[in-house]
Amino acid sequence: MRFQRLDLLAGLGRVMPAAGKEAAKPVLGCVRITASNGVVELECTNLEQHIRYRFEADTGPGVFKALVNASRLAEILRRSTCETVACGLDGETLTLVAGGGRFELPVHEVAGFPEMPEASGSTATIGAEDLAEAITSVIYCTAKDAARFSMMGVCVSAKGGMLDLVATDGRRLAKTQMPHGSGPACEIEPTVVPGIAWRMCQHLAGMVQLTINKREMQVRDESGFTLRTLLIDGKFPDYKAVIPKDKGKAWRCFMAQELATCVRQAQVMVDRESLRLEVEFGATGPGGASILLGGKSASAGSSQITTYTDGEGTGVVNLNPNYLLEALDSLANPEEVRFELRGNGPVTLTAGSVYTMIMPQT
């Protein structure tokens, strides 16, 4: 069987994020390759996430099936320079000829690889670009601490023809909403999808189907990519209870990346232990309503960055600059952002359909 080297290498790049640890179980470090009738199918799994990728190729007659170490195969293809590679099976050995190189890799029993049956459940259809922007706008807020296991994912729900994505780590929260193509009849109860699974959904194309049931979610796009992931078994926090019901006492509007530039300048002098960036909404003058960003470090010195924009009211709050920057950088478009203060309460940023809440540093 002959394969185009770059096509096979690109396919491995799509599925290998789901490869498991070889030390735990040898087949989990493998990729299952099936080629027949002009289609090549690659699969990897870690038993929690399973990815399948299909692409068209000149497979020739017959059926080719092999279960081989994914990382070794990828490294061989990566270091080769030829256009095509030839693969042959001889008992328990896969022989791969790439240009002037000949490689022999041990294979495992194909039947020992876990199957990925078709998922059933509620299905929402979204454009790939819209879904990618939505995921980017919230996923940075997922918890990194395993002690907050139920927060290590993005909460997904659907009702009334709208899909909601929410993430929080207890100190900040981000949520967004978008219409989906399955109509109001599609309802999805709040479900927590692991952050790691969302990060595996890179380079989605065309329309994407999200199929969700009580145990798992399946993601399928038009490029031949399918991911199936187990859900996080835990109760997601009641985020609606902590979202402020009132408007801020002071607000400013700005372009996200313009403020991000000012935050990065002030951040140079922020103490690395306390992580306190002072944000002051000053009085309105001829130049507009001011924002003063200040950093202070006992050993390094201090910084003060001032900019002007539209707004009303005054106030001061201390924020973690990393949280503020991640929120600003997550916005896909240079939309105008409304920044609101509430005394010692949470700070909120609203840009289009994206809503972010950050708790102050005390």
Buried (B, 14 or more C-beta within 10 A) or exposed (E): BBBBBEBBBBBBBBBBBBBBEBEEBBBBBBBBBBBBEEEBBBBBBBEBBBBBBBBEBEBEEEEBBBBBBBBBBBEBBEEBEEEBBEBEBEEEEBEBBBEEEEBEBEBBEBEEBBEBEEBEBBBBBBBBEBBBBBBBBBBBBBBEEEEBBBBBBBBBBBEEBBBBBBBBBEBBBBBBBBBBBBEEEBEBEBBBBBBBBBEBBEEBEEBBBBBBBEEBBBBBBEBBBBBBBBBBEEEBBEBEEEEEEEEBBBBBBBBBEEBBEBBBBBBEBBBEEEBBBBBBBBEBEEEBBBBBBBBBBEEEEEBBBBBBBEBEBBBBBBBBBEBBBBBBEBBBEEBBBBBBBBEEBBBBBBBBBBBBBBBBBE
